[in-house]
């Protein structure tokens, strides 16, 4: 949760951006940012759940 808050507060991420978390691991950060209304997708070649490249 700390990293999610830090990204939102310090990087001023726009909810209108399409964001790709390359190397997202288990996707916890992706899930947290999605819950906060961000358009984010995750990809990690070593993860069974996130090993498909998002189409958008």
PDB file with SEQRES, HELIX, SHEET and CRYST1 records, atoms N, CA, C and O in Angstrom:
SEQRES   1 A   56  UNK UNK UNK UNK UNK UNK UNK UNK UNK UNK UNK UNK UNK          
SEQRES   2 A   56  UNK UNK UNK UNK UNK UNK UNK UNK UNK UNK UNK UNK UNK          
SEQRES   3 A   56  UNK UNK UNK UNK UNK UNK UNK UNK UNK UNK UNK UNK UNK          
SEQRES   4 A   56  UNK UNK UNK UNK UNK UNK UNK UNK UNK UNK UNK UNK UNK          
SEQRES   5 A   56  UNK UNK UNK UNK                                              
HELIX    1 AA1 UNK A    2  UNK A   10  1                                   9    
HELIX    2 AA2 UNK A   28  UNK A   35  1                                   8    
SHEET    1 AA1 2 UNK A  18  UNK A  22  0                                        
SHEET    2 AA1 2 UNK A  39  UNK A  43  1                                        
CRYST1    1.000    1.000    1.000  90.00  90.00  90.00 P 1           1          
ATOM      1  N   UNK A   1       0.822  -1.188   0.000  1.00  0.00           N  
ATOM      2  CA  UNK A   1       0.000   0.000   0.000  1.00  0.00           C  
ATOM      3  C   UNK A   1       0.868   1.255   0.000  1.00  0.00           C  
ATOM      4  O   UNK A   1       0.492   2.270  -0.586  1.00  0.00           O  
ATOM      5  N   UNK A   2       2.027   1.192   0.654  1.00  0.00           N  
ATOM      6  CA  UNK A   2       2.928   2.340   0.719  1.00  0.00           C  
ATOM      7  C   UNK A   2       3.374   2.765  -0.676  1.00  0.00           C  
ATOM      8  O   UNK A   2       3.370   3.954  -0.995  1.00  0.00           O  
ATOM      9  N   UNK A   3       3.756   1.800  -1.505  1.00  0.00           N  
ATOM     10  CA  UNK A   3       4.225   2.116  -2.860  1.00  0.00           C  
ATOM     11  C   UNK A   3       3.095   2.717  -3.679  1.00  0.00           C  
ATOM     12  O   UNK A   3       3.314   3.672  -4.425  1.00  0.00           O  
ATOM     13  N   UNK A   4       1.912   2.182  -3.556  1.00  0.00           N  
ATOM     14  CA  UNK A   4       0.749   2.710  -4.281  1.00  0.00           C  
ATOM     15  C   UNK A   4       0.497   4.162  -3.888  1.00  0.00           C  
ATOM     16  O   UNK A   4       0.312   5.011  -4.760  1.00  0.00           O  
ATOM     17  N   UNK A   5       0.486   4.456  -2.606  1.00  0.00           N  
ATOM     18  CA  UNK A   5       0.290   5.831  -2.130  1.00  0.00           C  
ATOM     19  C   UNK A   5       1.400   6.756  -2.612  1.00  0.00           C  
ATOM     20  O   UNK A   5       1.146   7.894  -3.006  1.00  0.00           O  
ATOM     21  N   UNK A   6       2.638   6.254  -2.577  1.00  0.00           N  
ATOM     22  CA  UNK A   6       3.763   7.060  -3.021  1.00  0.00           C  
ATOM     23  C   UNK A   6       3.635   7.400  -4.513  1.00  0.00           C  
ATOM     24  O   UNK A   6       3.886   8.540  -4.905  1.00  0.00           O  
ATOM     25  N   UNK A   7       3.257   6.445  -5.332  1.00  0.00           N  
ATOM     26  CA  UNK A   7       3.086   6.701  -6.759  1.00  0.00           C  
ATOM     27  C   UNK A   7       1.995   7.731  -7.021  1.00  0.00           C  
ATOM     28  O   UNK A   7       2.179   8.658  -7.810  1.00  0.00           O  
ATOM     29  N   UNK A   8       0.875   7.562  -6.361  1.00  0.00           N  
ATOM     30  CA  UNK A   8      -0.256   8.467  -6.571  1.00  0.00           C  
ATOM     31  C   UNK A   8       0.089   9.886  -6.105  1.00  0.00           C  
ATOM     32  O   UNK A   8      -0.213  10.855  -6.801  1.00  0.00           O  
ATOM     33  N   UNK A   9       0.717  10.013  -4.935  1.00  0.00           N  
ATOM     34  CA  UNK A   9       0.975  11.329  -4.351  1.00  0.00           C  
ATOM     35  C   UNK A   9       2.189  12.045  -4.928  1.00  0.00           C  
ATOM     36  O   UNK A   9       2.205  13.274  -4.992  1.00  0.00           O  
ATOM     37  N   UNK A  10       3.200  11.302  -5.347  1.00  0.00           N  
ATOM     38  CA  UNK A  10       4.443  11.945  -5.773  1.00  0.00           C  
ATOM     39  C   UNK A  10       4.625  12.010  -7.284  1.00  0.00           C  
ATOM     40  O   UNK A  10       5.311  12.906  -7.775  1.00  0.00           O  
ATOM     41  N   UNK A  11       4.040  11.103  -8.020  1.00  0.00           N  
ATOM     42  CA  UNK A  11       4.199  11.122  -9.472  1.00  0.00           C  
ATOM     43  C   UNK A  11       3.012  11.768 -10.173  1.00  0.00           C  
ATOM     44  O   UNK A  11       3.045  11.984 -11.384  1.00  0.00           O  
ATOM     45  N   UNK A  12       1.986  12.069  -9.430  1.00  0.00           N  
ATOM     46  CA  UNK A  12       0.790  12.714  -9.980  1.00  0.00           C  
ATOM     47  C   UNK A  12       0.288  11.962 -11.213  1.00  0.00           C  
ATOM     48  O   UNK A  12       0.112  12.546 -12.282  1.00  0.00           O  
ATOM     49  N   UNK A  13       0.062  10.666 -11.048  1.00  0.00           N  
ATOM     50  CA  UNK A  13      -0.441   9.846 -12.148  1.00  0.00           C  
ATOM     51  C   UNK A  13      -1.824  10.309 -12.561  1.00  0.00           C  
ATOM     52  O   UNK A  13      -2.684  10.556 -11.716  1.00  0.00           O  
ATOM     53  N   UNK A  14      -2.032  10.424 -13.850  1.00  0.00           N  
ATOM     54  CA  UNK A  14      -3.336  10.812 -14.370  1.00  0.00           C  
ATOM     55  C   UNK A  14      -4.175   9.568 -14.582  1.00  0.00           C  
ATOM     56  O   UNK A  14      -3.685   8.562 -15.094  1.00  0.00           O  
ATOM     57  N   UNK A  15      -5.434   9.633 -14.191  1.00  0.00           N  
ATOM     58  CA  UNK A  15      -6.331   8.498 -14.388  1.00  0.00           C  
ATOM     59  C   UNK A  15      -6.713   8.325 -15.851  1.00  0.00           C  
ATOM     60  O   UNK A  15      -7.373   7.352 -16.214  1.00  0.00           O  
ATOM     61  N   UNK A  16      -6.296   9.272 -16.693  1.00  0.00           N  
ATOM     62  CA  UNK A  16      -6.600   9.184 -18.118  1.00  0.00           C  
ATOM     63  C   UNK A  16      -5.503   8.468 -18.898  1.00  0.00           C  
ATOM     64  O   UNK A  16      -5.673   8.187 -20.084  1.00  0.00           O  
ATOM     65  N   UNK A  17      -4.388   8.172 -18.252  1.00  0.00           N  
ATOM     66  CA  UNK A  17      -3.280   7.498 -18.920  1.00  0.00           C  
ATOM     67  C   UNK A  17      -3.519   5.995 -18.996  1.00  0.00           C  
ATOM     68  O   UNK A  17      -4.184   5.422 -18.133  1.00  0.00           O  
ATOM     69  N   UNK A  18      -2.973   5.360 -20.030  1.00  0.00           N  
ATOM     70  CA  UNK A  18      -2.906   3.910 -20.099  1.00  0.00           C  
ATOM     71  C   UNK A  18      -1.531   3.517 -19.585  1.00  0.00           C  
ATOM     72  O   UNK A  18      -0.518   3.895 -20.173  1.00  0.00           O  
ATOM     73  N   UNK A  19      -1.487   2.762 -18.493  1.00  0.00           N  
ATOM     74  CA  UNK A  19      -0.231   2.438 -17.830  1.00  0.00           C  
ATOM     75  C   UNK A  19       0.030   0.943 -17.947  1.00  0.00           C  
ATOM     76  O   UNK A  19      -0.880   0.133 -17.776  1.00  0.00           O  
ATOM     77  N   UNK A  20       1.279   0.580 -18.239  1.00  0.00           N  
ATOM     78  CA  UNK A  20       1.702  -0.813 -18.259  1.00  0.00           C  
ATOM     79  C   UNK A  20       2.771  -0.997 -17.190  1.00  0.00           C  
ATOM     80  O   UNK A  20       3.799  -0.320 -17.198  1.00  0.00           O  
ATOM     81  N   UNK A  21       2.515  -1.915 -16.276  1.00  0.00           N  
ATOM     82  CA  UNK A  21       3.509  -2.287 -15.272  1.00  0.00           C  
ATOM     83  C   UNK A  21       4.238  -3.510 -15.808  1.00  0.00           C  
ATOM     84  O   UNK A  21       3.766  -4.638 -15.672  1.00  0.00           O  
ATOM     85  N   UNK A  22       5.398  -3.270 -16.421  1.00  0.00           N  
ATOM     86  CA  UNK A  22       6.200  -4.353 -16.990  1.00  0.00           C  
ATOM     87  C   UNK A  22       7.037  -4.959 -15.873  1.00  0.00           C  
ATOM     88  O   UNK A  22       7.817  -4.265 -15.221  1.00  0.00           O  
ATOM     89  N   UNK A  23       6.867  -6.260 -15.660  1.00  0.00           N  
ATOM     90  CA  UNK A  23       7.547  -6.923 -14.548  1.00  0.00           C  
ATOM     91  C   UNK A  23       6.743  -6.809 -13.279  1.00  0.00           C  
ATOM     92  O   UNK A  23       7.298  -6.602 -12.200  1.00  0.00           O  
ATOM     93  N   UNK A  24       5.424  -6.944 -13.404  1.00  0.00           N  
ATOM     94  CA  UNK A  24       4.509  -6.686 -12.285  1.00  0.00           C  
ATOM     95  C   UNK A  24       4.497  -7.780 -11.222  1.00  0.00           C  
ATOM     96  O   UNK A  24       3.856  -7.619 -10.183  1.00  0.00           O  
ATOM     97  N   UNK A  25       5.194  -8.890 -11.463  1.00  0.00           N  
ATOM     98  CA  UNK A  25       5.232  -9.957 -10.455  1.00  0.00           C  
ATOM     99  C   UNK A  25       3.856 -10.551 -10.217  1.00  0.00           C  
ATOM    100  O   UNK A  25       3.220 -11.045 -11.147  1.00  0.00           O  
ATOM    101  N   UNK A  26       3.397 -10.505  -8.982  1.00  0.00           N  
ATOM    102  CA  UNK A  26       2.078 -11.071  -8.658  1.00  0.00           C  
ATOM    103  C   UNK A  26       0.928 -10.098  -8.904  1.00  0.00           C  
ATOM    104  O   UNK A  26      -0.234 -10.460  -8.717  1.00  0.00           O  
ATOM    105  N   UNK A  27       1.228  -8.888  -9.312  1.00  0.00           N  
ATOM    106  CA  UNK A  27       0.202  -7.927  -9.695  1.00  0.00           C  
ATOM    107  C   UNK A  27      -0.450  -7.152  -8.573  1.00  0.00           C  
ATOM    108  O   UNK A  27      -1.483  -6.517  -8.785  1.00  0.00           O  
ATOM    109  N   UNK A  28       0.128  -7.186  -7.381  1.00  0.00           N  
ATOM    110  CA  UNK A  28      -0.482  -6.469  -6.255  1.00  0.00           C  
ATOM    111  C   UNK A  28      -0.595  -4.971  -6.506  1.00  0.00           C  
ATOM    112  O   UNK A  28      -1.629  -4.372  -6.212  1.00  0.00           O  
ATOM    113  N   UNK A  29       0.457  -4.359  -7.048  1.00  0.00           N  
ATOM    114  CA  UNK A  29       0.412  -2.925  -7.333  1.00  0.00           C  
ATOM    115  C   UNK A  29      -0.621  -2.624  -8.414  1.00  0.00           C  
ATOM    116  O   UNK A  29      -1.342  -1.630  -8.327  1.00  0.00           O  
ATOM    117  N   UNK A  30      -0.692  -3.471  -9.420  1.00  0.00           N  
ATOM    118  CA  UNK A  30      -1.681  -3.306 -10.493  1.00  0.00           C  
ATOM    119  C   UNK A  30      -3.089  -3.320  -9.897  1.00  0.00           C  
ATOM    120  O   UNK A  30      -3.908  -2.457 -10.211  1.00  0.00           O  
ATOM    121  N   UNK A  31      -3.362  -4.285  -9.051  1.00  0.00           N  
ATOM    122  CA  UNK A  31      -4.692  -4.404  -8.433  1.00  0.00           C  
ATOM    123  C   UNK A  31      -5.030  -3.182  -7.572  1.00  0.00           C  
ATOM    124  O   UNK A  31      -6.155  -2.682  -7.610  1.00  0.00           O  
ATOM    125  N   UNK A  32      -4.047  -2.706  -6.795  1.00  0.00           N  
ATOM    126  CA  UNK A  32      -4.294  -1.541  -5.930  1.00  0.00           C  
ATOM    127  C   UNK A  32      -4.589  -0.290  -6.750  1.00  0.00           C  
ATOM    128  O   UNK A  32      -5.506   0.467  -6.428  1.00  0.00           O  
ATOM    129  N   UNK A  33      -3.812  -0.074  -7.810  1.00  0.00           N  
ATOM    130  CA  UNK A  33      -4.049   1.108  -8.639  1.00  0.00           C  
ATOM    131  C   UNK A  33      -5.363   0.998  -9.398  1.00  0.00           C  
ATOM    132  O   UNK A  33      -6.049   2.005  -9.574  1.00  0.00           O  
ATOM    133  N   UNK A  34      -5.736  -0.198  -9.852  1.00  0.00           N  
ATOM    134  CA  UNK A  34      -7.029  -0.384 -10.511  1.00  0.00           C  
ATOM    135  C   UNK A  34      -8.171  -0.056  -9.549  1.00  0.00           C  
ATOM    136  O   UNK A  34      -9.154   0.569  -9.946  1.00  0.00           O  
ATOM    137  N   UNK A  35      -8.047  -0.470  -8.298  1.00  0.00           N  
ATOM    138  CA  UNK A  35      -9.073  -0.163  -7.293  1.00  0.00           C  
ATOM    139  C   UNK A  35      -9.202   1.338  -7.056  1.00  0.00           C  
ATOM    140  O   UNK A  35     -10.261   1.818  -6.650  1.00  0.00           O  
ATOM    141  N   UNK A  36      -8.115   2.081  -7.312  1.00  0.00           N  
ATOM    142  CA  UNK A  36      -8.136   3.531  -7.147  1.00  0.00           C  
ATOM    143  C   UNK A  36      -8.522   4.256  -8.428  1.00  0.00           C  
ATOM    144  O   UNK A  36      -8.418   5.481  -8.501  1.00  0.00           O  
ATOM    145  N   UNK A  37      -8.970   3.506  -9.449  1.00  0.00           N  
ATOM    146  CA  UNK A  37      -9.499   4.127 -10.658  1.00  0.00           C  
ATOM    147  C   UNK A  37      -8.509   4.351 -11.783  1.00  0.00           C  
ATOM    148  O   UNK A  37      -8.823   5.046 -12.749  1.00  0.00           O  
ATOM    149  N   UNK A  38      -7.303   3.769 -11.678  1.00  0.00           N  
ATOM    150  CA  UNK A  38      -6.311   3.944 -12.729  1.00  0.00           C  
ATOM    151  C   UNK A  38      -6.435   2.852 -13.787  1.00  0.00           C  
ATOM    152  O   UNK A  38      -6.766   1.706 -13.482  1.00  0.00           O  
ATOM    153  N   UNK A  39      -6.163   3.232 -15.042  1.00  0.00           N  
ATOM    154  CA  UNK A  39      -6.214   2.299 -16.161  1.00  0.00           C  
ATOM    155  C   UNK A  39      -4.826   1.673 -16.314  1.00  0.00           C  
ATOM    156  O   UNK A  39      -3.990   2.174 -17.066  1.00  0.00           O  
ATOM    157  N   UNK A  40      -4.597   0.596 -15.606  1.00  0.00           N  
ATOM    158  CA  UNK A  40      -3.282  -0.038 -15.577  1.00  0.00           C  
ATOM    159  C   UNK A  40      -3.410  -1.518 -15.883  1.00  0.00           C  
ATOM    160  O   UNK A  40      -4.339  -2.185 -15.429  1.00  0.00           O  
ATOM    161  N   UNK A  41      -2.472  -2.015 -16.654  1.00  0.00           N  
ATOM    162  CA  UNK A  41      -2.384  -3.436 -16.987  1.00  0.00           C  
ATOM    163  C   UNK A  41      -1.021  -3.927 -16.537  1.00  0.00           C  
ATOM    164  O   UNK A  41      -0.076  -3.145 -16.439  1.00  0.00           O  
ATOM    165  N   UNK A  42      -0.916  -5.218 -16.265  1.00  0.00           N  
ATOM    166  CA  UNK A  42       0.346  -5.786 -15.834  1.00  0.00           C  
ATOM    167  C   UNK A  42       0.852  -6.843 -16.791  1.00  0.00           C  
ATOM    168  O   UNK A  42       0.071  -7.570 -17.405  1.00  0.00           O  
ATOM    169  N   UNK A  43       2.165  -6.922 -16.910  1.00  0.00           N  
ATOM    170  CA  UNK A  43       2.817  -7.960 -17.707  1.00  0.00           C  
ATOM    171  C   UNK A  43       4.084  -8.402 -16.991  1.00  0.00           C  
ATOM    172  O   UNK A  43       4.892  -7.581 -16.557  1.00  0.00           O  
ATOM    173  N   UNK A  44       4.238  -9.710 -16.879  1.00  0.00           N  
ATOM    174  CA  UNK A  44       5.458 -10.268 -16.325  1.00  0.00           C  
ATOM    175  C   UNK A  44       5.700 -11.611 -16.996  1.00  0.00           C  
ATOM    176  O   UNK A  44       4.883 -12.521 -16.855  1.00  0.00           O  
ATOM    177  N   UNK A  45       6.807 -11.758 -17.728  1.00  0.00           N  
ATOM    178  CA  UNK A  45       7.051 -12.992 -18.460  1.00  0.00           C  
ATOM    179  C   UNK A  45       7.222 -14.214 -17.556  1.00  0.00           C  
ATOM    180  O   UNK A  45       7.118 -15.344 -18.033  1.00  0.00           O  
ATOM    181  N   UNK A  46       7.478 -14.015 -16.283  1.00  0.00           N  
ATOM    182  CA  UNK A  46       7.687 -15.127 -15.359  1.00  0.00           C  
ATOM    183  C   UNK A  46       6.454 -15.440 -14.510  1.00  0.00           C  
ATOM    184  O   UNK A  46       6.514 -16.314 -13.645  1.00  0.00           O  
ATOM    185  N   UNK A  47       5.363 -14.757 -14.733  1.00  0.00           N  
ATOM    186  CA  UNK A  47       4.133 -14.960 -13.979  1.00  0.00           C  
ATOM    187  C   UNK A  47       3.131 -15.733 -14.836  1.00  0.00           C  
ATOM    188  O   UNK A  47       2.944 -15.424 -16.012  1.00  0.00           O  
ATOM    189  N   UNK A  48       2.496 -16.728 -14.244  1.00  0.00           N  
ATOM    190  CA  UNK A  48       1.468 -17.477 -14.988  1.00  0.00           C  
ATOM    191  C   UNK A  48       0.230 -16.617 -15.231  1.00  0.00           C  
ATOM    192  O   UNK A  48      -0.431 -16.763 -16.259  1.00  0.00           O  
ATOM    193  N   UNK A  49      -0.084 -15.742 -14.316  1.00  0.00           N  
ATOM    194  CA  UNK A  49      -1.290 -14.935 -14.429  1.00  0.00           C  
ATOM    195  C   UNK A  49      -1.097 -13.720 -15.339  1.00  0.00           C  
ATOM    196  O   UNK A  49      -2.034 -13.311 -16.024  1.00  0.00           O  
ATOM    197  N   UNK A  50       0.098 -13.143 -15.354  1.00  0.00           N  
ATOM    198  CA  UNK A  50       0.338 -11.899 -16.082  1.00  0.00           C  
ATOM    199  C   UNK A  50       1.338 -12.058 -17.230  1.00  0.00           C  
ATOM    200  O   UNK A  50       2.085 -11.129 -17.536  1.00  0.00           O  
ATOM    201  N   UNK A  51       1.352 -13.237 -17.867  1.00  0.00           N  
ATOM    202  CA  UNK A  51       2.341 -13.450 -18.915  1.00  0.00           C  
ATOM    203  C   UNK A  51       1.805 -13.213 -20.325  1.00  0.00           C  
ATOM    204  O   UNK A  51       2.486 -13.533 -21.300  1.00  0.00           O  
ATOM    205  N   UNK A  52       0.622 -12.669 -20.450  1.00  0.00           N  
ATOM    206  CA  UNK A  52       0.081 -12.294 -21.750  1.00  0.00           C  
ATOM    207  C   UNK A  52       0.172 -10.778 -21.906  1.00  0.00           C  
ATOM    208  O   UNK A  52      -0.218 -10.025 -21.014  1.00  0.00           O  
ATOM    209  N   UNK A  53       0.692 -10.344 -23.054  1.00  0.00           N  
ATOM    210  CA  UNK A  53       0.834  -8.920 -23.290  1.00  0.00           C  
ATOM    211  C   UNK A  53      -0.548  -8.300 -23.501  1.00  0.00           C  
ATOM    212  O   UNK A  53      -1.301  -8.771 -24.354  1.00  0.00           O  
ATOM    213  N   UNK A  54      -0.898  -7.256 -22.745  1.00  0.00           N  
ATOM    214  CA  UNK A  54      -2.211  -6.612 -22.927  1.00  0.00           C  
ATOM    215  C   UNK A  54      -2.352  -6.056 -24.340  1.00  0.00           C  
ATOM    216  O   UNK A  54      -1.385  -5.566 -24.923  1.00  0.00           O  
ATOM    217  N   UNK A  55      -3.564  -6.136 -24.883  1.00  0.00           N  
ATOM    218  CA  UNK A  55      -3.807  -5.681 -26.245  1.00  0.00           C  
ATOM    219  C   UNK A  55      -3.791  -4.174 -26.372  1.00  0.00           C  
ATOM    220  O   UNK A  55      -3.413  -3.663 -27.426  1.00  0.00           O  
ATOM    221  N   UNK A  56      -4.184  -3.438 -25.343  1.00  0.00           N  
ATOM    222  CA  UNK A  56      -4.220  -1.975 -25.407  1.00  0.00           C  
ATOM    223  C   UNK A  56      -3.128  -1.387 -24.576  1.00  0.00           C  
ATOM    224  O   UNK A  56      -2.997  -0.165 -24.504  1.00  0.00           O  
TER     225      UNK A  56                                                      
END                                                                             
